[in-house]
């Protein structure tokens, strides 16, 4: 699982954009307290599909 900062670096996006996409439901994520974690498989799928381009 990756943090929003790690996912943003992999996807070439800003961490704030990742958090917005999570809150809007476009990126599924798990919440631990105040922090989000995104599964590696989800990141790989989004990159392969070009879903955020």
Residue pairs with C-beta under 8 A, 6 or more apart in sequence:
1 30
1 37
1 38
1 39
1 40
2 10
2 37
2 38
2 39
2 40
2 43
3 35
3 36
3 37
3 38
4 15
4 18
4 19
4 22
4 35
4 36
4 38
5 15
7 18
7 38
7 43
8 14
8 15
8 17
8 18
10 43
10 47
11 18
11 43
11 46
11 47
11 52
13 52
18 27
18 36
18 38
19 36
21 27
21 52
22 28
22 29
22 36
22 38
26 51
26 52
27 38
27 42
27 46
27 52
28 38
28 39
28 42
29 36
29 37
29 38
29 39
29 42
30 36
30 37
30 38
30 39
31 37
45 51
46 52
